[in-house]
Amino acid sequence: MAAAGEFAEWAEVHGNCYGTAIRTLEECRTNGVDVILDIDIQGARQLKERYQGGVYIFILPPSYDELRRRLNGRSSDSDEVISRRIDAAAGEIRESRWYDYIIVNDQFPRAVEELKSIVIAERCRTFRVLEAVTELFDIGTAD
């Protein structure tokens, strides 16, 4: 799919390849579905360069110690992979400055509420609803 240009974004992360199919995003957009992608900074940069209208949210653990604890708790990666991920985290966190929002996931229920609040607020952005409002109230647009 990568060679055929069928991914909106893709990257190799910690030895694994991940990607988001263009077709999936287009289907969601056509159906008016909000899409939340769990992607790394490489994929987010690719999307930001290629598509307009995305909202970029960086979710951080409260500390490196907590990040290590969470990664160890998954029991899915070797110690070597966890160490690489911790080392890479500093560079990834520096990249958070170009995201639209940052959520610190120190208390999961609060982090979920913050994410929901961002989605709700972004749905109300003028440029997202102006066309519907214009048609509904027959007000036209002023340039």
C-alpha positions, 0 to 999 in steps of 0.5 A: 500500500505504501508503494502504491501511495494508498496511505495518507500517512505511514511510518516505521516506529520502534521496528514496526510499520503503521499507516492510515489508509487514504480510503478509510479517511475519505469514507469517514469524511464522506460520512461525517465521522470524526476520526481519532488517529493514534499515530506518532509524530512522523505520521502526524507531520505527514498528515499536517503537510498533506491535509487541511482541517486536521486537529493535532492533539499530543497526549503526554504521560505525567513523567518519564517514570510513569511512561516507563511504568506504563510501558512495563505494565503492558508486558508487550515489549522487551526491556531493550524496546522500552529503553529505546521508546523512553530515549525517543520520548524526549525528541517526540515531546519536543515536537509537541509544540507544533500540535494544536493541543496538549493533554497530560494524561495523569488522571485518565478520566480528566484526560478523556474529558479534555479530549471530549472537550476539544472534539466538541469545541472543534465541531463548533469552529466557524469554518466547519459550520459556516456553510450549514448556517449560511444555507439554514438561514439563507444569509449568504457570505460576505467577502 
